[in-house]
């Protein structure tokens, strides 16, 4: 073992001396000859070492590139996760901007802030307060319709009561104007439809499902024409007294991120500011009724024309001679008319 170790040591020493000698020779030789010798050594003796160096460089570059690609992928995945929410928020802001242009009253835009305690969307913390002119009993709306009313204000924030609050009340009427009543939260409200009730509707007035309910403006708190909800069915009724209908709310307080606070509610009708929920819907229903009426009239005209054609065909069939009957007998020839001379002679014979 000792002799083997000595042999390996001697070989290493010899190789080292040879390398040193070649280095010295390469430094002493002229540049052209030194470069030629270096190329020869790289292509022959040092080829494995050069290959290992190239592979190590490629591996280090690949690892760096892999880290960069992984970081880009993670960043893209993170941005892709937040893209739908950004698009939804952008669309809602566009709708809110469009609503603000259609409003005829003063308003303050506010953001719904995070609250430390869950309130089941019964109250909202808004980012606008008395410094911007917000005061209690100012209506709060969204592009879809009514959200609630301001309860209290601070300098930079305010608290709004939504329609989900047990004390919420708003005087309302149907978009067709055939029924009026009061909208209040349902006592047995569950998630989904049925969170609002349209109460106090006279028993003689029936409201079909799908009818829009708007604020009536009575009471001086909520302006007239703000969408509140859509009738989905009858909850209960008292014979001869009232009917109570179930409403699908127009706006969802739990999903809004930005609202408008009407700091100077107008006395005019705001239905024109919510065309997607009030006027356009009513016009759409009216146009559907007109289209159905026109279709029924056209169908009735087609049926009448078809019946007329059938009756004319039957009459023609009855008046047409039967092809299978025997031919009719020829008519007898008419007797010859007597000449004038014969008529006179016959008249003379009769006088005699």
C-alpha positions as CSV (number, residue, x, y, z in Angstrom):
1,X,0.0,0.0,0.0
2,X,2.9,2.4,0.9
3,X,4.6,1.7,-2.5
4,X,1.3,2.3,-4.4
5,X,0.8,5.6,-2.6
6,X,4.4,6.6,-3.4
7,X,3.9,5.7,-7.1
8,X,0.7,7.8,-7.3
9,X,2.5,10.7,-5.6
10,X,5.4,10.5,-8.0
11,X,3.0,10.4,-11.0
12,X,1.2,13.5,-9.7
13,X,4.5,15.2,-9.2
14,X,5.7,14.3,-12.7
15,X,2.4,15.6,-14.2
16,X,2.7,18.8,-12.2
17,X,6.2,19.4,-13.4
18,X,5.3,18.6,-17.0
19,X,2.4,21.1,-16.8
20,X,4.7,23.7,-15.3
21,X,7.3,23.1,-18.0
22,X,4.7,23.4,-20.7
23,X,3.4,26.6,-19.2
24,X,6.9,28.0,-19.1
25,X,7.5,26.9,-22.7
26,X,4.2,28.5,-23.7
27,X,5.2,31.8,-22.1
28,X,8.7,31.8,-23.7
29,X,7.6,30.8,-27.2
30,X,6.5,33.4,-29.6
31,X,2.8,34.3,-29.6
32,X,1.8,32.6,-32.8
33,X,3.5,29.3,-31.8
34,X,2.1,29.6,-28.2
35,X,-1.4,30.0,-29.5
36,X,-1.0,27.1,-31.9
37,X,0.4,24.9,-29.0
38,X,-2.5,25.9,-26.7
39,X,-5.1,25.0,-29.4
40,X,-3.4,21.6,-29.9
41,X,-3.4,20.9,-26.2
42,X,-7.1,21.9,-25.8
43,X,-8.1,19.6,-28.6
44,X,-6.1,16.7,-27.4
45,X,-4.9,16.4,-23.8
46,X,-7.2,19.0,-22.3
47,X,-10.3,18.1,-24.3
48,X,-12.0,16.3,-21.4
49,X,-11.4,19.2,-19.0
50,X,-12.7,21.7,-21.6
51,X,-15.8,19.5,-22.1
52,X,-16.4,19.4,-18.3
53,X,-16.0,23.1,-18.0
54,X,-18.5,23.7,-20.8
55,X,-21.1,21.4,-19.2
56,X,-20.6,23.0,-15.8
57,X,-21.2,26.4,-17.4
58,X,-24.4,25.2,-19.1
59,X,-25.6,23.7,-15.9
60,X,-25.1,26.9,-14.0
61,X,-26.8,28.9,-16.8
62,X,-29.7,26.4,-16.9
63,X,-30.3,26.7,-13.1
64,X,-30.3,30.5,-13.2
65,X,-32.8,30.4,-16.2
66,X,-34.9,27.8,-14.4
67,X,-35.1,30.1,-11.3
68,X,-36.1,33.0,-13.5
69,X,-38.8,31.1,-15.3
70,X,-40.2,29.7,-12.0
71,X,-40.4,33.2,-10.6
72,X,-42.2,34.5,-13.7
73,X,-44.6,31.6,-13.6
74,X,-45.4,32.2,-9.9
75,X,-45.9,35.9,-10.6
76,X,-48.2,35.2,-13.5
77,X,-50.2,32.7,-11.5
78,X,-50.6,35.2,-8.7
79,X,-51.7,37.9,-11.1
80,X,-54.1,35.5,-12.8
81,X,-55.8,34.7,-9.5
82,X,-56.6,38.4,-8.9
83,X,-57.5,39.2,-12.5
84,X,-61.2,38.2,-12.3
85,X,-61.7,40.3,-9.1
86,X,-60.0,43.3,-10.8
87,X,-62.2,42.9,-13.9
88,X,-65.3,42.7,-11.7
89,X,-64.3,45.8,-9.7
90,X,-63.5,47.7,-12.9
91,X,-66.9,46.8,-14.3
92,X,-68.7,47.9,-11.1
93,X,-66.8,51.2,-11.1
94,X,-67.8,51.8,-14.7
95,X,-71.4,51.2,-13.8
96,X,-71.1,53.5,-10.8
97,X,-69.6,56.2,-13.0
98,X,-72.4,55.8,-15.5
99,X,-75.0,56.1,-12.7
100,X,-73.3,59.2,-11.3
101,X,-73.6,60.9,-14.8
102,X,-77.4,60.1,-14.9
103,X,-78.2,61.4,-11.4
104,X,-79.7,64.8,-11.1
105,X,-78.7,65.4,-7.5
106,X,-75.5,65.9,-5.5
107,X,-73.8,62.8,-4.4
108,X,-70.6,61.5,-2.7
109,X,-68.8,58.4,-3.8
110,X,-67.7,56.1,-1.0
111,X,-65.9,52.9,-0.5
112,X,-67.2,50.1,1.7
113,X,-64.5,49.6,4.3
114,X,-63.7,46.4,6.2
115,X,-65.3,46.0,9.6
116,X,-63.8,44.2,12.5
117,X,-67.0,42.4,13.3
118,X,-69.3,40.6,10.9
119,X,-72.7,42.2,10.6
120,X,-74.4,40.0,8.0
121,X,-74.5,43.0,5.7
122,X,-76.9,44.8,8.0
123,X,-74.6,47.8,8.4
124,X,-71.8,49.1,6.2
125,X,-68.8,51.2,7.1
126,X,-68.3,53.9,4.4
127,X,-65.2,56.0,3.7
128,X,-67.1,59.3,3.5
129,X,-68.2,61.4,6.5
130,X,-69.3,64.8,7.6
131,X,-66.3,66.4,6.1
132,X,-67.7,65.7,2.7
133,X,-71.3,66.7,3.5
134,X,-72.7,63.4,4.5
135,X,-75.4,63.5,7.2
136,X,-77.8,61.0,8.7
137,X,-80.8,59.8,6.7
138,X,-78.9,60.3,3.4
139,X,-79.9,57.4,1.0
140,X,-77.2,55.0,-0.2
141,X,-77.5,53.5,-3.7
142,X,-75.6,51.3,-6.1
143,X,-75.9,50.8,-9.8
144,X,-78.5,48.1,-9.2
145,X,-80.7,50.0,-6.8
146,X,-81.3,50.9,-3.2
147,X,-78.7,49.8,-0.5
148,X,-79.9,51.6,2.6
149,X,-79.6,54.9,4.5
150,X,-76.9,56.6,6.6
151,X,-77.4,56.0,10.3
152,X,-74.5,58.1,11.8
153,X,-71.5,60.0,10.6
154,X,-68.0,60.8,11.8
155,X,-65.5,63.2,10.3
156,X,-64.2,60.8,7.7
157,X,-66.4,57.8,7.9
158,X,-70.1,56.9,8.2
159,X,-72.3,53.9,9.1
160,X,-75.1,52.9,6.7
161,X,-78.1,50.8,7.6
162,X,-78.9,48.4,4.7
163,X,-82.3,46.9,3.7
164,X,-81.3,43.7,5.7
165,X,-81.5,45.6,9.0
166,X,-84.7,44.7,11.0
167,X,-85.6,48.4,11.3
168,X,-85.4,49.2,7.6
169,X,-88.6,50.5,6.0
170,X,-89.3,52.2,2.6
171,X,-92.5,53.3,1.0
172,X,-92.7,51.8,-2.5
173,X,-95.0,51.2,-5.4
174,X,-94.9,49.0,-8.5
175,X,-93.4,50.3,-11.7
176,X,-96.9,50.1,-13.4
177,X,-98.4,52.1,-10.5
178,X,-101.2,49.7,-9.8
179,X,-100.1,48.9,-6.2
180,X,-98.4,50.6,-3.3
181,X,-97.2,49.5,0.1
182,X,-94.2,49.4,2.4
183,X,-91.0,47.3,1.8
184,X,-89.4,45.7,4.9
185,X,-87.1,42.8,5.7
186,X,-88.7,39.4,5.9
187,X,-89.1,37.9,9.3
188,X,-88.0,34.5,8.0
189,X,-85.4,35.8,5.5
190,X,-83.0,33.3,4.3
191,X,-80.1,33.6,1.8
192,X,-81.4,34.1,-1.7
193,X,-84.8,35.4,-2.7
194,X,-87.3,36.3,0.0
195,X,-85.1,38.7,2.0
196,X,-87.7,41.5,1.5
197,X,-91.4,41.8,1.7
198,X,-93.8,44.1,0.0
199,X,-96.4,44.7,2.7
200,X,-99.7,46.7,3.0
201,X,-100.8,46.1,-0.6
202,X,-104.6,46.4,-0.8
203,X,-106.4,43.1,-1.2
204,X,-108.1,44.4,-4.3
205,X,-104.8,45.0,-6.0
206,X,-102.9,42.0,-7.3
207,X,-99.2,42.2,-8.3
208,X,-98.0,39.6,-10.9
209,X,-94.6,38.0,-10.4
210,X,-91.8,39.9,-12.2
211,X,-93.2,43.3,-11.3
212,X,-90.6,45.9,-10.4
213,X,-91.0,47.8,-7.1
214,X,-89.6,51.3,-6.8
215,X,-89.3,53.7,-3.9
216,X,-92.3,56.1,-3.9
217,X,-90.6,59.2,-2.4
218,X,-93.1,59.4,0.5
219,X,-91.6,60.3,3.9
220,X,-88.9,62.6,2.5
221,X,-86.0,60.1,3.0
222,X,-85.7,58.1,-0.2
223,X,-86.2,59.8,-3.5
224,X,-88.8,58.4,-5.9
225,X,-87.9,55.9,-8.6
226,X,-85.0,53.9,-6.9
227,X,-85.3,50.2,-7.6
228,X,-85.9,48.2,-4.5
229,X,-86.7,44.7,-5.7
230,X,-88.7,42.4,-8.0
231,X,-91.9,40.5,-7.0
232,X,-91.3,36.7,-7.0
233,X,-94.5,35.5,-5.4
234,X,-97.2,35.8,-2.7
235,X,-96.2,35.3,0.9
236,X,-99.5,35.6,2.7
237,X,-102.8,37.5,2.5
238,X,-105.7,38.5,4.7
239,X,-109.0,38.3,3.0
240,X,-110.5,41.7,2.4
241,X,-107.5,43.5,4.0
242,X,-104.0,43.2,2.5
243,X,-101.6,41.1,0.5
244,X,-97.9,40.5,1.3
245,X,-95.5,39.7,-1.6
246,X,-92.0,38.3,-1.6
247,X,-89.3,40.5,-3.2
248,X,-86.0,39.7,-4.8
249,X,-83.7,42.6,-3.8
250,X,-82.3,44.7,-6.6
251,X,-78.9,45.2,-4.9
252,X,-76.8,43.0,-2.7
253,X,-75.1,44.9,0.2
254,X,-72.8,42.0,0.9
255,X,-71.1,42.2,-2.5
256,X,-70.8,46.0,-3.1
257,X,-67.4,47.6,-2.8
258,X,-68.4,51.2,-3.8
259,X,-71.6,53.2,-3.4
260,X,-73.0,56.6,-3.9
261,X,-74.5,58.7,-1.0
262,X,-77.2,61.1,-2.1
263,X,-76.4,64.1,0.0
264,X,-79.2,66.3,-1.5
265,X,-82.1,64.0,-2.5
266,X,-84.1,65.5,-5.3
267,X,-87.9,65.8,-5.4
268,X,-88.0,64.5,-9.0
269,X,-88.2,60.9,-10.1
270,X,-84.9,59.0,-10.3
271,X,-86.3,56.2,-12.4
272,X,-84.4,57.6,-15.4
273,X,-81.1,57.1,-13.5
274,X,-81.7,53.4,-13.3
275,X,-82.8,52.4,-16.8
276,X,-81.3,48.9,-16.5
277,X,-83.6,48.1,-13.5
278,X,-86.7,50.3,-14.0
279,X,-87.6,52.0,-17.2
280,X,-85.8,49.7,-19.6
281,X,-87.3,46.7,-17.8
282,X,-90.8,48.2,-18.1
283,X,-90.2,49.0,-21.7
284,X,-89.0,45.5,-22.4
285,X,-92.0,44.0,-20.8
286,X,-94.2,46.4,-22.7
287,X,-92.5,45.5,-26.0
288,X,-92.9,41.8,-25.2
289,X,-96.6,42.3,-24.6
290,X,-96.9,44.2,-27.9
291,X,-94.9,41.6,-29.8
292,X,-97.1,38.8,-28.4
293,X,-100.2,40.8,-29.2
294,X,-99.0,41.4,-32.8
295,X,-98.1,37.7,-33.1
296,X,-101.6,36.7,-32.0
297,X,-103.2,39.1,-34.4
298,X,-101.1,37.9,-37.3
299,X,-101.9,34.3,-36.4
300,X,-105.6,35.1,-36.2
301,X,-105.3,36.7,-39.7
302,X,-103.6,33.6,-41.0
303,X,-106.2,31.3,-39.6
304,X,-109.0,33.5,-41.0
305,X,-107.4,33.5,-44.5
306,X,-106.9,29.7,-44.3
307,X,-110.6,29.2,-43.3
308,X,-111.7,31.5,-46.2
309,X,-109.6,29.5,-48.7
310,X,-111.1,26.2,-47.4
311,X,-114.6,27.5,-47.7
312,X,-114.0,28.8,-51.2
313,X,-112.6,25.4,-52.2
314,X,-115.6,23.6,-50.8
315,X,-118.0,25.9,-52.7
316,X,-116.1,25.4,-56.0
317,X,-116.1,21.7,-55.5
318,X,-119.9,21.7,-55.0
319,X,-120.7,23.9,-58.1
320,X,-118.3,22.0,-60.4
321,X,-120.2,19.2,-62.6
322,X,-119.5,15.6,-61.7
323,X,-117.2,14.0,-64.2
324,X,-118.6,10.5,-63.7
325,X,-122.3,11.3,-64.5
326,X,-124.0,10.4,-67.8
327,X,-124.2,13.0,-70.5
328,X,-127.4,15.0,-70.7
329,X,-130.0,14.3,-73.5
330,X,-130.0,16.9,-76.4
331,X,-132.7,19.4,-76.2
332,X,-135.8,19.0,-78.6
333,X,-135.7,21.3,-81.7
334,X,-138.0,24.3,-81.6
335,X,-141.1,24.1,-84.0
336,X,-140.8,26.1,-87.2
337,X,-142.4,29.5,-87.2
338,X,-145.3,30.0,-89.7
339,X,-144.9,32.4,-92.6
340,X,-146.9,35.7,-92.7
341,X,-149.2,34.5,-95.6
342,X,-150.1,31.3,-93.8
343,X,-150.9,33.3,-90.7
344,X,-153.2,35.7,-92.6
345,X,-155.0,32.8,-94.3
346,X,-155.5,31.1,-90.9
347,X,-156.8,34.3,-89.5
348,X,-159.3,34.6,-92.4
349,X,-160.6,31.1,-92.0
350,X,-161.2,31.8,-88.3
351,X,-163.3,34.9,-89.1
352,X,-165.5,33.0,-91.6
